[in-house]
Amino acid sequence: MSWALDHLSRDQRLSILESLEGQSKASGSWQMTLCPFHNDHTPSFGYDPDKDCWKCFAGCGNDDMMNLWARIHGTGDKKADFKAFVARYGDEEPSKKAKPGRKTDNKLSRRTASPDEFITEQEFKDLALLPESWIKQLQKKRGWSRAFGQYPQVHYRRA
């Protein structure tokens, strides 16, 4: 998954496209415009905001919004370009930014757990390990490492 798809709304992604390429015209799920990478006279560059992917139908390439921005404005250093894109269009810690449509102002985020909501250390140890398929999904979709489950920040209550 792309960072822009996970952290920016469809309208934000379209706004970035417009800032890079000017006006675009809808053609099915694609927004078509002139390609920034070759001398284009008819729109051959398409961007699908629902999948966050672009493609030059004349053969200049294809990728996602962040890499399009980096290809136009970047330095060639992928880490630096990613940080610059996030600084401009996101926040400093993208993993903590809410997904579009997700409610972040909830009661759980503001309250402290009561003692009876904690589990004992033995109860925690008795919990089943996550299946390998779940770990792979968390690595793929959330960018988590295998170490995330080794040192959990769990508060135990006394037995």
N, C-alpha and C positions, 0 to 999 in steps of 0.2 A: 504494500500500500504506500501511497505517496504522502508526504507530510502535508502538502496543500489540501489533499482530499480529506485528511483526518482533522485538520485544524482550521480550514477556511471554508466559508459558505460558498455555495455555487455562485452567488452574485459577486462575492469577493474575487473568486477566480476569474470570472468574466471581466470584472473591472481591471484586473491585472493584465489580462489579454488585451483589452482596449488600450491600456496605457502603453503596452509594448508595440501593438500593431495597428492601432487606430480602429475604425469601425469594422465590425464583422457582420456577416449576414448568416442567418440560420439556414441550414440545409440538413433536415432531419435532426439527428442528435448533435451534429457538428456545427460549429461556428466557423465559417469560411472567410478568409482574408488573404491579402498578398503575403507571400513568403518573405521573411526578413533575410533569408540566407542566399537568395539568388534574385536576379533581375526579373521580377514577376510582373506580367501585364494582366493576367487573369488570375483570380484567387485559386491558388493550389495548396494553400496552407489551411489545415483544419485542426480545430481543438474541440474535444468532447468534454464539456465541463462536468458531466455526470461521472465520467471515469477518470478525469484529470489526465488526459493523454492528448498529445498533439502529433501531427504527422504532416510532412510535406509530401504531397502526392506526386511531386516531380522528382522525389528521391533525395532530398536534403537531410532526411533523418526523421526520427520520432523519439519522444520521451514524455516526461511530465512537466507541469508548470514550473516547478522550482528549477529544473534543469534547462528549460527554455529561457527563463530569466537569467540564469547563470551563463548560458551560452551567449546571450546578448550583452549583459552587463558585468559578467563575472571576471575573475582574475585567472581562471584556469586551475585554481586550488579548490578542490571540491569542498573541503571542510570550511575554508574561509567563505566560499560562495554560499554554502548552506547557512552559515551564521549570519551573513549579510542579508540573505533573503528572509530569514526568521526575524531578524532585527527590524527589517522594514515592514513586513506584513504580519508578523505574529508577536509572540512575547519571547522573553529570554529563555524560558524553560518550556519548550513545546509539549513535553510529556505531561505538564500540569495544567495545560490549557483545556478548557471544557470543549467537548465536541459540540457542533452546532445542534441546537434543539435539546441538549441535555441540561437539566435543571441543576444548578450548582448551589443555590442558596437553600439548603435543606436543614432540618433540625439536627440531623446526625453530625453535620460538619461543625456545629457550634457547641455541642454538649460534651460533657465528660461522662465516660462510662461509669455506671455504678458497680460496686464490688461484686454483685451477683452476676454481672455480665462477663466477668473474666473466667477463664478456664484454668484448671490446675495444670502444672507442668506435665503430669502423667496423662491427663486427658489430651493434651496437645500431642504428646508422643504417640498416643494410641490412634490418632487420626491417620487415615490412609494417605499414602503419597499420591500426588497428582499423576494421572496416567501420562505416558510419554506423548500421546497425541495432544494433550492439553498444553504440556510444556512447549512443544513445537509451535502451537498456535500463539501462545503468549510471547514467545521469542519473535515470531514472524509479525504479529499484529501490534505488539506493544514494545518490541525492542528489548525485552527483558533478557537477562543472561541466565545461565543455569544456576548461578549463585543466589538468585533471588529467594529460593526456598531453603537455602542452607542456614541462614541466620535471620529467622523471622523476628520482627519486633513485636513480640507478644507479651502482654501483661498477664501474669498468673495471679490467681487468688490463692490464698492459703487453704490447704485441704482441711 
